[in-house]
Amino acid sequence: MTFGSPTGSGRSLLKQTVREYALTLFDEVGFTSPAAPGHTAFVDAWLEAGYHGEMSYLKTRKRLRGGPLNSQKLLGKARSVIVVAQSYDFREAYPLAPAGRGSAGQGLIARYARGEDYHRVMWEKLNTLRDWLADEFPGTQSRGYTDSGPIRERELAARAGLGWQGKHTNLISLKLGNFFFLGALLTSLKLEPDLPFDSHHCGTCTRCLSVCPTGAIVAPMALDARRCISYLTIELHGSIPEELRPLLGDHIFGCDDCLAACPWNDKAQAANELRLFGGDGQVDLLELLELLATEEAFEQRFAGSPILRPGRTGLRRNVCVALGNVGGPEAIAPLERVAQTDPSELVREHARWAIRRLSAG
């Protein structure tokens, strides 16, 4: 099938053809223009407040993130953006209630990181869509992004009619709830935009704000990343502030609490992309502490997983904190070995903190 410059019913047929194929790859799809995002002033104020913490790339790429998506650094010939969503809500396999604190000796990995690296899964699907567009509509150029460039996927998704930004700052979908990944395919193909999702369905609900263990959601739609468990366990490269360590509970990589508290999950479509499934996220902390003694063991254990992001040092630091919170007396001796032998002073300091906490309890 080829299209030159379709008009009227031809434009509708073109868009429907693309939508139908995209839905064989993803759970949701919407269309928008490559126009500049409209929340630049809010983002500027958020950065000025320092809420981004050590994520300096958000500030250095601020100008590009606030510009049109058909810039030469993204895709100069972009005429449309195809926004896609992929669920990772495996509700039949494990509950969606917020995880409790204090599971003895067990650490918790956030749902999005339990399976195969979502970047790889989403890129593969986006590339498949890109190649299909090039075959079906010769001369079409496309480029995909998923949490991998100066693209504001959540704002684009709302603009493409996929959902609204909830009080926890994440996108909420009437169809998919809270647990889904977003991707954007910039394309030179001209596709009529969908109507934006310009209404909010949070109402008076504040469950996501009240459930946050560290109070990181300082106001509706305002997240102080410096207090967020996902930031503290993944993006922060240095020492976790001592006053926040007890609040991390059993979390060792990321946090789902604000997402899991949302009542819109009750009506969500279950996920079907099995590469994103990885069980209940529970890990034995003492076993993991020992495994993380070497870089080789860490990289082998988490190959192909987003858990590689904080590195061996960051993850072992997190495990020490979790053991200080939910470990028992049997954790003291292993932590003492870590405090004496780990090559990183960062890890050794967190191990000493955990020892003091367990010894005092």
Secondary structure, DSSP 4 states (H G I P E B T S, - for coil): ---SS--THHHHHHHHHHHHHHTTT-SEEEEE--PPPS-HHHHHHHHHTTTTTT-THHHHTHHHHTS-TTSTTT-TT--EEEEEEEE---TTTS--SPPPS--TTEEEE-GGGSSS-HHHHHHHHHHHHHHHHHHHSTT--EEEESSSSS--HHHHHHHTTS-EE-TTSSEEBTTTBT-EEEEEEEESS--PPPPP------TT--HHHHH-TT--EEETTEE-GGG-HHIIIII--SPPPTTTGGGGTTEEE---HHHHT-GGGGGPPPP--GGG--TT-EEEHHHHHHHTTSHHHHHHHTTTSGGGTTHHHHHHHHHHHHHHHH--GGGHHHHHHHHHH-S-HHHHHHHHHHHHHHHH-
